């Protein structure tokens, strides 16, 4: 018998198997009938062809070779324990057990049914698996392969049962010489009744096992002859074709010999399979290494391309920086300096809020140079993302004002913090009842918050929100600040790329809260400074505006999932009535939107005539399962550094989801204890803290509003929050957000930090949020610096008008001078000589006039001089020539204009010094 293993064949490979397809393949392959036939047959290609046919009936178009290759790969991955799914391991283990059962059992279930050994001469039927009795004749079919494949398989095994006659040997020799056509004549010898068997254990099937009549004998004493496959027959017959031989011999005691022979063959087969698997494993390892090398090469190529792009962007950045510096230095001598933004602001407007340094903007090349190869794209986006509020806060922290150590530092009137009640809080937090440590405080807590804190929160909100019935502690979730609550709510209520409606202007950091982790967008409902339609006040929110914005969002393909309402509003200071809040909740119910109501300023309404009505005071919510109320201690308790916020929701599913995120946003145990102590101390809250806090808020608000009135600055007069929404648009040279940002930077230059309207997504440029909750002496100093900045802008505007008038006069004199020259050319020679002298003197006089960027040598495009086509060397050469011929650079030395970097003047001075050398 010969076995065929083809190692050089390139099988088809299906590299794009999906997980359902792999599961179907493993389900079929691991069945007992398939495993049995794979064990008992020598060639298994037809088995995999039938597996492929079964898959095609299920809609999976695969070939037998693809199925075979996929099974090999899965067996190798199973051996290496690298399968991707636990279901794969279950099916592979099932196949392994079925294969073991098929190898050891005597009952051979085949494809589509179970067939038992058929034994002739039996009286009645035997149960499957019983050994044959004496007198049974076992008939085994043997396959002999062609001589082309002899070197691959094991030697042929010839089993003979009973004595072998010389005549029969001679008959066998004649049969070999006769060729395959005489096979039928030598198959059976009915008179002798003996059998000569060449056994192939892999072919023990219903087709190969036939019964015959005769006396039952045992093959125990039958001799076994091992022959080299086909060597004798090929030498004498030379046919080399496939043929079968069947002989019958009657013998006894052959069970053990046959079993040993079968066991030896199966052992060899297992060894061959292991060797083949080892070769396949080596091949796959080589392919994996080759794939890894290809990936490394691709990564190196991509890295080289990125480095090349970075170098190009760096070169472009240097050129643009040089051009911008020269342009802004020269533009300070003309009327264009005060009227237009810088080149970098025009070319890279989206970088204005991303700069962390005190410069007008960050060019794109500098931003690209900060890209970190150690971070993902999302990580780099988080690292480089920075809004205007964060930029101003970073500059304030780098240069804080201090009366003793840093009197010229920045006064912070831009960050919403209550700095009026530190003395009250210090006394209360230093009491003995606040300094308690228990074992539970130092252990893992309930991630929704300790039960004692949630109980106090429920009681506190029930009392101060005037809830008609007590709120339930199980509906309370405590996290480290309202920013974490916004992030967690966005993650649990929305999918990535979903959107939330929010009226604008709004507290700008909410954009980062819902977007950095969850990739949720905000769709703005614009509120305008001038009342429109049925509005009765500026920036009024109505259901009609919500409806229009929702329709626009759907047209844009956005999936709106929620609505955010701020009450009291930040930065407007607006306090919505109960009727307005009910109408907004009804709108959300109609469109099945969740409503997140942020009431973090609910106890900071300082005017006694204005009353705040919480949504928790309503008799019932229009949609309780989609209404969620937030509050925190950062504002009302002046504890922005404690980081404690809470949300109340009757939606149990939402509470359970937030509980899963609580481990990322938990509050320390000692802090929770201190908050519970404060919330339950109603005497201190009602008699000392809250009344005094409101009084101080009212006084600081009155001082700031009086100062704004002195400066004739319009503002919204509201009585909630820590801020005033002021209109400074009259100080903008143009009603653009670029001019608003320039004004904001002008305030920073004068060491006072405000928050500009575009940080709150305001649709009208020129609005600023001014914080008044600071000590009185700092408010006075801050207002003085604001006044200085605005006076500088006004003086710059007057200077601009004077320069504009001067430029017009210069243009008229130049026109008259050209006409005089044309007339003189027509005069006599004597007059021409005289006029030539005068013309030379006039030319010298022209060089002493200031050079305007509006001159024909510096064409203006969109309000900016296009000097980028000129190289830096030519510009320096022109300046050097002007210096040698006149003193106009020193006479018309540029002044520092509003919104410009002070370092630009130093660059101009350095350039002047270099040109003199």
Secondary structure, 3 states (H helix, E strand, C coil): CCCCCCCCCCCCCCCCCCHHHHHHHHHHHCCHHHHHHHHHCCCCHHHHHHHHHHHHHCCCCCCHHHHHHHHHHHHHHHHHCCCCCHHHHHHHHHHHHHHHHHHHCCCEEECCEEECCCCECCCCCCCCCCCCCCCCECCCCCCECCHHHCCCCCCCEEEECCCCCHHHHHHHHHHHHHCHHHHHHHHCCCCCCCCEEECCHHHCCCCCCCCCCCCCCCCECCCEEECCCCHHHHHHCCCCCCECCECCCCCCECHHHHHHHHHHHHHHHHHHHHHHHHHHHHHHHHHHHHHHHHHHHHHHHHHHHHHHHHHHHHHHHHHHHHHHHHHHHHHCCCCHHHHCCCHHHHHCHHHCCCCCCCCCCCCHHHHHHCCCCCCCHHHHHHHHCCCHHHHHHHHHHHCECECCCECCCEEECCCCCCCCCHHHHHHHHCCHHHCCCCHHHHCCCCCCCCHHHHHHHHHHHHHHCCCCCCCCHHHEEEECCHHHHHHHHHHHHCCCCCEEEEEECCCCCHHHHHHCCCCCEEEEEECCCCCCCCCCCCCCCCHHHHHHHHHHHHHCCCCEEEEEEECCCCCCCCCCCHHHHHHHHHHHHHCCCEEEEECCCCCCECCCCCCCCCHHHCCCCCCHHHEEEEEEHHHHCCCCCCCCEEEEECCHHHHHHHHHHHHHCCCCHHHHHHHHHHHHCHHHHHHHHHHHHHHHHHHHHHHHHHHHHHCCCEECCCCECCEEEEECHHHCCCCCHHHHHHHHHHHHHCCEECEEHHHHCCCCCCEEEEECCCCHHHHHHHHHHHHHHHHHHHHHHHHHHHHHHHHHHHHHHHHHHHHHHHHHCCCCHHHHHHHHHHHHHHHHHHHCCCCCCCCCCCCEECCEECCCCCCHHHHHHHHHHHHHHCCHHHHCCCCCCCCCCCHHHHHHHHHHHHHHC
